[in-house]
Amino acid sequence: MIDESLEKVQSRIDSVSHDQSVQLIAVSKTRNAVELQLAVDAGQQHFGENYLQEALEKIDTLQGQDLIWHFIGPIQSNKTSKIAEHFDWVHSVERVKIAKRLSDQRSESLYDLNILLQVNIDQEATKSGFLLEEIEEIVPQIENLPNISLRGFMCIPSQAHPAQSFSKMANLLAKYPKMDTLSMGMSQDLELAVQNGATFVRIGTDIFGKRDYK
């Protein structure tokens, strides 16, 4: 049951010694609105989506329930307008161009769109994101753009040494006292992430079960 799974994940978060507030994001890609509604009924408010069109359908179906939507997937330039219009957070900004498009396309009638810079913290060829040495140059280009708020960083850690990846992310955030958010940690490594300062953990499988991509 989804409600029981949410309780178990929250217990895992609570079992780790930490000072920061940690928010659970239910990663709901490939899940239908009925499954999401069960999570909402159990008290879940934050949902993470990777695929824009699929997400927009669920956002429309579940509107009016004060949910907070996070876009956590790769961003194509032709998708930024809809992302800027419908989401509360974007975790996967990996190009200055994307940040500028989100800034230009976020309506001034809405509150600022919260964004995170995706960091390729271990310089892995198979992963996207800014390199660590690029961040100092990139942040000033983005933090003063209108209609968006640069809140922190996101990473997908090395499978070989996730604790080291998370520690490096914590050190990065510490350099920017105006920022307050680290999005890191999934089903298999959330305890390590929380220990190292994660404020968002992105959990899918341990809430909804294994995905069927057929």
HELIX and SHEET records of a PDB file:
HELIX    1   1 ILE A    2  ASP A   14  1                                  13    
HELIX    2   2 ALA A   33  ASP A   41  1                                   9    
HELIX    3   3 LEU A   52  THR A   61  1                                  10    
HELIX    4   4 SER A   77  LYS A   79  5                                   3    
HELIX    5   5 THR A   80  HIS A   86  1                                   7    
HELIX    6   6 VAL A   96  GLN A  105  1                                  10    
HELIX    7   7 LEU A  132  GLU A  134  5                                   3    
HELIX    8   8 ILE A  135  ILE A  142  1                                   8    
HELIX    9   9 PRO A  162  ALA A  174  1                                  13    
HELIX   10  10 LEU A  190  GLN A  195  1                                   6    
HELIX   11  11 THR A  205  PHE A  208  1                                   4    
SHEET    1   A 8 THR A 181  SER A 183  0                                        
SHEET    2   A 8 ILE A 148  MET A 154  1                                        
SHEET    3   A 8 LEU A 113  GLN A 118  1                                        
SHEET    4   A 8 TRP A  89  VAL A  93  1                                        
SHEET    5   A 8 ILE A  68  PHE A  71  1                                        
SHEET    6   A 8 HIS A  46  GLU A  49  1                                        
SHEET    7   A 8 GLN A  23  VAL A  27  1                                        
SHEET    8   A 8 PHE A 200  ILE A 203  1                                        
END                                                                             
